[in-house]
């Protein structure tokens, strides 16, 4: 594994550990909602779900940037990022 790939793998491991923490927190808050009957905990569940989505988005962005030099992280969100990644370049086949 090259140095760039090793660095990417290390960043992805850290990101995955954070996703696991976010999922555990969301599950904990959801259980509290169910056991205590207090739906206010659902706000915390929703925030953690958003954190999960953002973490997955960061993982895909890291991979795409590494695999495709033409694909730069978007500063204004995933829509721009997705559009840049869908561009067709001569000689490249995208799934």
C-alpha positions as CSV (number, residue, x, y, z in Angstrom):
1,X,0.0,0.0,0.0
2,X,1.4,3.4,-1.0
3,X,1.7,6.2,1.5
4,X,-1.3,8.1,0.1
5,X,-3.5,5.0,0.3
6,X,-2.3,4.3,3.8
7,X,-3.1,7.8,4.9
8,X,-6.6,7.5,3.3
9,X,-7.2,4.2,5.0
10,X,-6.2,5.7,8.4
11,X,-8.6,8.6,7.9
12,X,-11.4,6.3,6.9
13,X,-10.8,4.1,10.0
14,X,-11.1,7.2,12.2
15,X,-14.3,8.3,10.3
16,X,-15.8,4.8,10.7
17,X,-15.0,4.8,14.5
18,X,-16.8,8.1,14.7
19,X,-19.8,6.7,12.8
20,X,-20.0,3.8,15.2
21,X,-20.1,6.3,18.1
22,X,-22.8,8.3,16.5
23,X,-24.9,5.2,15.9
24,X,-24.5,4.0,19.5
25,X,-25.6,7.5,20.7
26,X,-28.6,7.5,18.4
27,X,-29.6,4.0,19.6
28,X,-29.2,5.1,23.2
29,X,-31.4,8.1,22.8
30,X,-34.0,6.1,20.9
31,X,-34.1,3.6,23.7
32,X,-34.6,6.5,26.2
33,X,-37.5,7.8,24.1
34,X,-39.1,4.4,24.2
35,X,-38.5,3.6,27.9
36,X,-39.3,7.0,29.3
37,X,-42.0,8.0,26.8
38,X,-40.3,11.4,26.3
39,X,-40.3,12.2,22.6
40,X,-37.9,15.1,23.2
41,X,-35.1,12.7,22.9
42,X,-36.0,12.2,19.3
43,X,-34.3,15.6,18.6
44,X,-31.1,14.0,19.7
45,X,-31.7,11.0,17.6
46,X,-32.3,13.2,14.5
47,X,-29.1,15.2,15.2
48,X,-27.1,12.0,15.4
49,X,-28.7,10.7,12.2
50,X,-27.6,13.9,10.5
51,X,-24.1,13.4,11.9
52,X,-24.1,9.8,10.5
53,X,-25.2,11.1,7.1
54,X,-22.5,13.8,7.2
55,X,-19.9,11.2,8.2
56,X,-20.8,8.9,5.3
57,X,-20.7,11.8,3.0
58,X,-17.1,12.6,4.1
59,X,-16.1,9.0,3.6
60,X,-17.4,9.0,0.0
61,X,-15.8,12.4,-0.7
62,X,-12.4,11.2,0.6
63,X,-12.6,8.1,-1.6
64,X,-13.8,10.0,-4.7
65,X,-11.1,12.6,-4.4
66,X,-8.4,9.9,-4.0
67,X,-9.7,7.9,-7.0
68,X,-10.5,10.7,-9.3
69,X,-8.1,13.6,-9.5
70,X,-10.8,15.7,-11.4
71,X,-13.2,15.4,-8.5
72,X,-12.6,18.1,-5.9
73,X,-14.5,18.4,-2.6
74,X,-17.5,20.8,-3.0
75,X,-17.6,23.7,-0.7
76,X,-21.3,24.1,-0.9
77,X,-22.5,20.5,-0.4
78,X,-23.0,17.1,-1.9
79,X,-25.0,18.2,-5.0
80,X,-22.1,20.1,-6.5
81,X,-19.7,17.3,-5.5
82,X,-21.9,14.7,-7.2
83,X,-22.2,16.7,-10.3
84,X,-18.4,17.1,-10.6
85,X,-18.0,13.3,-10.1
86,X,-20.5,12.5,-12.9
87,X,-18.5,14.4,-15.5
88,X,-17.4,12.1,-18.4
89,X,-13.7,12.2,-19.2
90,X,-12.3,10.6,-22.4
91,X,-11.0,7.2,-21.7
92,X,-12.6,6.8,-18.2
93,X,-15.5,4.5,-17.5
94,X,-17.6,5.4,-14.5
95,X,-20.1,2.9,-13.0
